[in-house]
């Protein structure tokens, strides 16, 4: 059950970061999950585990990390096109 909640929270964080930036991620739902989980790692490294947590993910650092990740990915995708 913990893994499923982790994936759901990661997907929601990735989706919310995409909404904040106004950018769609490649690969849809899977891209959102990856962005949320990798964003949680990036945000955790930058800010630590501050703020509320859900399914073991600190929400505020994860969201900031996902925004950073999506911004960088969108720049790379734009440069490749």
PyMOL commands that place a pseudoatom at each C-alpha (Angstrom):
pseudoatom trace, name=CA, resn=UNK, resi=1, chain=A, elem=C, hetatm=0, pos=[0.000, 0.000, 0.000]
pseudoatom trace, name=CA, resn=UNK, resi=2, chain=A, elem=C, hetatm=0, pos=[2.902, 2.373, 0.746]
pseudoatom trace, name=CA, resn=UNK, resi=3, chain=A, elem=C, hetatm=0, pos=[4.338, 2.073, -2.768]
pseudoatom trace, name=CA, resn=UNK, resi=4, chain=A, elem=C, hetatm=0, pos=[0.978, 2.819, -4.362]
pseudoatom trace, name=CA, resn=UNK, resi=5, chain=A, elem=C, hetatm=0, pos=[0.520, 5.931, -2.191]
pseudoatom trace, name=CA, resn=UNK, resi=6, chain=A, elem=C, hetatm=0, pos=[4.090, 7.018, -3.016]
pseudoatom trace, name=CA, resn=UNK, resi=7, chain=A, elem=C, hetatm=0, pos=[3.347, 6.738, -6.750]
pseudoatom trace, name=CA, resn=UNK, resi=8, chain=A, elem=C, hetatm=0, pos=[0.017, 8.563, -6.411]
pseudoatom trace, name=CA, resn=UNK, resi=9, chain=A, elem=C, hetatm=0, pos=[1.558, 11.427, -4.421]
pseudoatom trace, name=CA, resn=UNK, resi=10, chain=A, elem=C, hetatm=0, pos=[4.468, 11.609, -6.883]
pseudoatom trace, name=CA, resn=UNK, resi=11, chain=A, elem=C, hetatm=0, pos=[2.023, 11.783, -9.792]
pseudoatom trace, name=CA, resn=UNK, resi=12, chain=A, elem=C, hetatm=0, pos=[-0.012, 14.531, -8.142]
pseudoatom trace, name=CA, resn=UNK, resi=13, chain=A, elem=C, hetatm=0, pos=[3.084, 16.568, -7.365]
pseudoatom trace, name=CA, resn=UNK, resi=14, chain=A, elem=C, hetatm=0, pos=[4.338, 16.176, -10.954]
pseudoatom trace, name=CA, resn=UNK, resi=15, chain=A, elem=C, hetatm=0, pos=[0.926, 17.171, -12.316]
pseudoatom trace, name=CA, resn=UNK, resi=16, chain=A, elem=C, hetatm=0, pos=[0.699, 20.204, -10.024]
pseudoatom trace, name=CA, resn=UNK, resi=17, chain=A, elem=C, hetatm=0, pos=[4.195, 21.339, -11.007]
pseudoatom trace, name=CA, resn=UNK, resi=18, chain=A, elem=C, hetatm=0, pos=[3.187, 21.060, -14.674]
pseudoatom trace, name=CA, resn=UNK, resi=19, chain=A, elem=C, hetatm=0, pos=[0.078, 23.146, -13.990]
pseudoatom trace, name=CA, resn=UNK, resi=20, chain=A, elem=C, hetatm=0, pos=[2.133, 25.794, -12.171]
pseudoatom trace, name=CA, resn=UNK, resi=21, chain=A, elem=C, hetatm=0, pos=[4.534, 26.088, -15.116]
pseudoatom trace, name=CA, resn=UNK, resi=22, chain=A, elem=C, hetatm=0, pos=[1.824, 25.688, -17.752]
pseudoatom trace, name=CA, resn=UNK, resi=23, chain=A, elem=C, hetatm=0, pos=[3.772, 22.899, -19.455]
pseudoatom trace, name=CA, resn=UNK, resi=24, chain=A, elem=C, hetatm=0, pos=[2.769, 19.363, -20.351]
pseudoatom trace, name=CA, resn=UNK, resi=25, chain=A, elem=C, hetatm=0, pos=[5.233, 16.600, -19.681]
pseudoatom trace, name=CA, resn=UNK, resi=26, chain=A, elem=C, hetatm=0, pos=[6.100, 13.979, -22.227]
pseudoatom trace, name=CA, resn=UNK, resi=27, chain=A, elem=C, hetatm=0, pos=[4.721, 10.503, -21.394]
pseudoatom trace, name=CA, resn=UNK, resi=28, chain=A, elem=C, hetatm=0, pos=[1.582, 11.788, -19.614]
pseudoatom trace, name=CA, resn=UNK, resi=29, chain=A, elem=C, hetatm=0, pos=[0.848, 10.145, -16.285]
pseudoatom trace, name=CA, resn=UNK, resi=30, chain=A, elem=C, hetatm=0, pos=[4.143, 8.249, -16.193]
pseudoatom trace, name=CA, resn=UNK, resi=31, chain=A, elem=C, hetatm=0, pos=[5.990, 11.525, -16.825]
pseudoatom trace, name=CA, resn=UNK, resi=32, chain=A, elem=C, hetatm=0, pos=[4.095, 13.151, -13.950]
pseudoatom trace, name=CA, resn=UNK, resi=33, chain=A, elem=C, hetatm=0, pos=[4.992, 10.308, -11.595]
pseudoatom trace, name=CA, resn=UNK, resi=34, chain=A, elem=C, hetatm=0, pos=[8.651, 10.435, -12.598]
pseudoatom trace, name=CA, resn=UNK, resi=35, chain=A, elem=C, hetatm=0, pos=[8.734, 14.236, -12.282]
pseudoatom trace, name=CA, resn=UNK, resi=36, chain=A, elem=C, hetatm=0, pos=[7.123, 14.061, -8.838]
pseudoatom trace, name=CA, resn=UNK, resi=37, chain=A, elem=C, hetatm=0, pos=[9.460, 11.390, -7.512]
pseudoatom trace, name=CA, resn=UNK, resi=38, chain=A, elem=C, hetatm=0, pos=[12.638, 12.874, -8.994]
pseudoatom trace, name=CA, resn=UNK, resi=39, chain=A, elem=C, hetatm=0, pos=[11.422, 16.330, -7.946]
pseudoatom trace, name=CA, resn=UNK, resi=40, chain=A, elem=C, hetatm=0, pos=[10.981, 15.040, -4.397]
pseudoatom trace, name=CA, resn=UNK, resi=41, chain=A, elem=C, hetatm=0, pos=[14.579, 13.854, -4.439]
pseudoatom trace, name=CA, resn=UNK, resi=42, chain=A, elem=C, hetatm=0, pos=[15.862, 17.177, -5.861]
pseudoatom trace, name=CA, resn=UNK, resi=43, chain=A, elem=C, hetatm=0, pos=[13.795, 19.215, -3.407]
pseudoatom trace, name=CA, resn=UNK, resi=44, chain=A, elem=C, hetatm=0, pos=[14.874, 17.006, -0.516]
pseudoatom trace, name=CA, resn=UNK, resi=45, chain=A, elem=C, hetatm=0, pos=[18.525, 17.536, -1.389]
pseudoatom trace, name=CA, resn=UNK, resi=46, chain=A, elem=C, hetatm=0, pos=[18.074, 21.307, -1.689]
pseudoatom trace, name=CA, resn=UNK, resi=47, chain=A, elem=C, hetatm=0, pos=[15.690, 21.999, 1.198]
pseudoatom trace, name=CA, resn=UNK, resi=48, chain=A, elem=C, hetatm=0, pos=[15.612, 18.890, 3.368]
pseudoatom trace, name=CA, resn=UNK, resi=49, chain=A, elem=C, hetatm=0, pos=[12.335, 17.517, 4.683]
pseudoatom trace, name=CA, resn=UNK, resi=50, chain=A, elem=C, hetatm=0, pos=[10.598, 20.726, 5.705]
pseudoatom trace, name=CA, resn=UNK, resi=51, chain=A, elem=C, hetatm=0, pos=[6.849, 21.114, 5.782]
pseudoatom trace, name=CA, resn=UNK, resi=52, chain=A, elem=C, hetatm=0, pos=[4.078, 18.553, 5.752]
pseudoatom trace, name=CA, resn=UNK, resi=53, chain=A, elem=C, hetatm=0, pos=[4.677, 15.028, 4.468]
pseudoatom trace, name=CA, resn=UNK, resi=54, chain=A, elem=C, hetatm=0, pos=[2.389, 12.624, 2.678]
pseudoatom trace, name=CA, resn=UNK, resi=55, chain=A, elem=C, hetatm=0, pos=[3.364, 9.003, 1.974]
pseudoatom trace, name=CA, resn=UNK, resi=56, chain=A, elem=C, hetatm=0, pos=[6.921, 9.806, 3.023]
pseudoatom trace, name=CA, resn=UNK, resi=57, chain=A, elem=C, hetatm=0, pos=[7.255, 12.750, 0.613]
pseudoatom trace, name=CA, resn=UNK, resi=58, chain=A, elem=C, hetatm=0, pos=[7.781, 16.264, 1.978]
pseudoatom trace, name=CA, resn=UNK, resi=59, chain=A, elem=C, hetatm=0, pos=[5.264, 18.213, -0.105]
pseudoatom trace, name=CA, resn=UNK, resi=60, chain=A, elem=C, hetatm=0, pos=[6.875, 21.676, -0.353]
pseudoatom trace, name=CA, resn=UNK, resi=61, chain=A, elem=C, hetatm=0, pos=[10.412, 20.562, -1.295]
pseudoatom trace, name=CA, resn=UNK, resi=62, chain=A, elem=C, hetatm=0, pos=[8.997, 17.949, -3.685]
pseudoatom trace, name=CA, resn=UNK, resi=63, chain=A, elem=C, hetatm=0, pos=[6.858, 20.529, -5.457]
pseudoatom trace, name=CA, resn=UNK, resi=64, chain=A, elem=C, hetatm=0, pos=[9.756, 22.973, -5.794]
pseudoatom trace, name=CA, resn=UNK, resi=65, chain=A, elem=C, hetatm=0, pos=[12.041, 20.200, -7.018]
pseudoatom trace, name=CA, resn=UNK, resi=66, chain=A, elem=C, hetatm=0, pos=[9.454, 19.057, -9.569]
pseudoatom trace, name=CA, resn=UNK, resi=67, chain=A, elem=C, hetatm=0, pos=[9.027, 22.627, -10.844]
pseudoatom trace, name=CA, resn=UNK, resi=68, chain=A, elem=C, hetatm=0, pos=[12.801, 22.894, -11.301]
pseudoatom trace, name=CA, resn=UNK, resi=69, chain=A, elem=C, hetatm=0, pos=[12.918, 19.522, -13.067]
pseudoatom trace, name=CA, resn=UNK, resi=70, chain=A, elem=C, hetatm=0, pos=[10.037, 20.299, -15.423]
pseudoatom trace, name=CA, resn=UNK, resi=71, chain=A, elem=C, hetatm=0, pos=[11.530, 23.685, -16.267]
pseudoatom trace, name=CA, resn=UNK, resi=72, chain=A, elem=C, hetatm=0, pos=[14.879, 22.093, -17.151]
pseudoatom trace, name=CA, resn=UNK, resi=73, chain=A, elem=C, hetatm=0, pos=[13.240, 19.293, -19.153]
pseudoatom trace, name=CA, resn=UNK, resi=74, chain=A, elem=C, hetatm=0, pos=[11.106, 21.801, -21.064]
pseudoatom trace, name=CA, resn=UNK, resi=75, chain=A, elem=C, hetatm=0, pos=[14.234, 23.796, -21.962]
pseudoatom trace, name=CA, resn=UNK, resi=76, chain=A, elem=C, hetatm=0, pos=[15.960, 20.647, -23.223]
pseudoatom trace, name=CA, resn=UNK, resi=77, chain=A, elem=C, hetatm=0, pos=[12.930, 19.512, -25.236]
pseudoatom trace, name=CA, resn=UNK, resi=78, chain=A, elem=C, hetatm=0, pos=[12.599, 23.000, -26.721]
pseudoatom trace, name=CA, resn=UNK, resi=79, chain=A, elem=C, hetatm=0, pos=[16.293, 23.048, -27.700]
pseudoatom trace, name=CA, resn=UNK, resi=80, chain=A, elem=C, hetatm=0, pos=[16.065, 19.625, -29.372]
pseudoatom trace, name=CA, resn=UNK, resi=81, chain=A, elem=C, hetatm=0, pos=[13.097, 20.627, -31.545]
for i in range(1, 81): cmd.bond("trace and resi %d" % i, "trace and resi %d" % (i + 1))
show_as sticks, trace
zoom trace
